[in-house]
């Protein structure tokens, strides 16, 4: 391998690691602050993905990346408030409040291709 190819390959690996790792670094920092407050949120990756999808949709539909970032922040805040309300109830444990997203996903009925063909 030539030195130029090796340099390009190394730069691509480091760039990809930074591009993928930085959002998870922010999520980890946020969870550290949440745990200091006495709560545990097990659904942070889901909030990250939901916010990213909402931000992409907002940016795509509006044509502005700033509106997309605002939509992503609002979506993440809305899910965080929902988890906070769920975890704050007396009937729900601290850890179980972080499982709000997967539990809501289980409550939504699944539609299969075979069901729609009838």
C-alpha positions as CSV (number, residue, x, y, z in Angstrom):
1,X,0.0,0.0,0.0
2,X,1.3,3.4,-0.8
3,X,1.7,6.1,1.8
4,X,-1.1,8.2,0.3
5,X,-3.6,5.4,0.5
6,X,-2.6,4.5,4.0
7,X,-3.0,8.2,5.1
8,X,-6.4,8.4,3.4
9,X,-7.5,5.1,5.1
10,X,-6.3,6.3,8.5
11,X,-8.0,9.6,8.1
12,X,-11.3,7.9,7.1
13,X,-11.1,5.6,10.1
14,X,-10.5,8.4,12.6
15,X,-13.1,10.7,10.9
16,X,-15.7,7.9,11.1
17,X,-14.9,7.2,14.7
18,X,-15.3,10.8,15.6
19,X,-18.5,11.2,13.6
20,X,-20.2,8.2,15.2
21,X,-18.6,8.6,18.7
22,X,-19.3,12.2,19.5
23,X,-23.1,11.9,19.8
24,X,-22.7,8.9,22.1
25,X,-20.2,11.0,24.2
26,X,-22.8,13.7,24.7
27,X,-25.4,11.0,25.6
28,X,-23.0,9.6,28.2
29,X,-22.4,13.0,29.6
30,X,-26.1,13.6,29.9
31,X,-26.6,10.3,31.6
32,X,-23.9,11.1,34.1
33,X,-25.8,14.3,35.0
34,X,-29.1,12.3,35.2
35,X,-27.6,9.7,37.5
36,X,-26.3,12.5,39.8
37,X,-29.9,13.6,40.1
38,X,-30.9,10.1,41.1
39,X,-32.5,8.8,38.0
40,X,-31.4,6.2,35.5
41,X,-32.6,6.4,31.9
42,X,-32.1,3.2,30.0
43,X,-33.6,4.5,26.8
44,X,-31.0,7.1,25.9
45,X,-30.0,5.5,22.6
46,X,-33.6,5.5,21.5
47,X,-33.9,9.2,22.4
48,X,-30.8,9.8,20.3
49,X,-32.2,8.0,17.3
50,X,-35.6,9.6,17.6
51,X,-34.1,13.0,17.8
52,X,-31.9,12.3,14.8
53,X,-34.8,11.1,12.7
54,X,-37.0,14.1,13.8
55,X,-34.1,16.5,13.0
56,X,-33.6,15.0,9.6
57,X,-37.3,15.2,8.9
58,X,-37.5,18.8,10.0
59,X,-34.4,19.8,8.0
60,X,-35.7,18.0,4.9
61,X,-39.2,19.4,5.1
62,X,-38.2,23.0,5.9
63,X,-34.9,23.1,3.8
64,X,-33.1,24.6,6.8
65,X,-30.6,22.7,9.0
66,X,-31.2,25.1,11.8
67,X,-34.9,24.2,11.9
68,X,-33.9,20.6,11.8
69,X,-31.7,21.1,14.8
70,X,-34.5,22.9,16.7
71,X,-36.9,20.0,15.8
72,X,-34.4,17.5,17.1
73,X,-33.9,19.3,20.3
74,X,-37.6,19.6,20.8
75,X,-38.2,15.9,20.1
76,X,-35.4,14.9,22.6
77,X,-36.9,17.3,25.2
78,X,-40.4,15.9,24.8
79,X,-39.2,12.3,25.2
80,X,-37.1,13.4,28.3
81,X,-40.2,15.0,29.8
82,X,-42.2,11.9,29.2
83,X,-39.6,9.7,30.8
84,X,-39.3,12.1,33.7
85,X,-43.1,12.0,34.3
86,X,-43.1,8.2,34.1
87,X,-40.2,7.8,36.4
88,X,-41.6,10.3,38.9
89,X,-44.8,8.3,39.6
90,X,-45.0,6.3,42.8
91,X,-45.9,3.1,40.9
92,X,-42.9,3.2,38.6
93,X,-39.3,2.5,39.8
94,X,-36.4,4.7,38.9
95,X,-34.9,2.2,36.4
96,X,-38.3,1.3,34.9
97,X,-39.0,4.9,33.9
98,X,-36.1,4.7,31.4
99,X,-37.9,1.8,29.6
100,X,-40.8,4.0,28.6
101,X,-39.9,3.9,24.9
102,X,-39.7,0.2,24.5
103,X,-42.9,-0.3,26.5
104,X,-44.8,2.1,24.4
105,X,-43.4,0.3,21.3
106,X,-44.9,-2.9,22.7
107,X,-48.3,-1.3,23.2
108,X,-48.5,-0.3,19.5
109,X,-50.1,-3.1,17.5
110,X,-47.9,-4.6,14.9
111,X,-49.1,-4.8,11.3
112,X,-47.7,-7.6,9.2
113,X,-47.7,-7.8,5.4
114,X,-50.0,-10.8,5.6
115,X,-52.5,-8.8,7.6
116,X,-52.7,-6.1,5.0
117,X,-53.1,-8.4,2.1
118,X,-56.5,-9.6,3.2
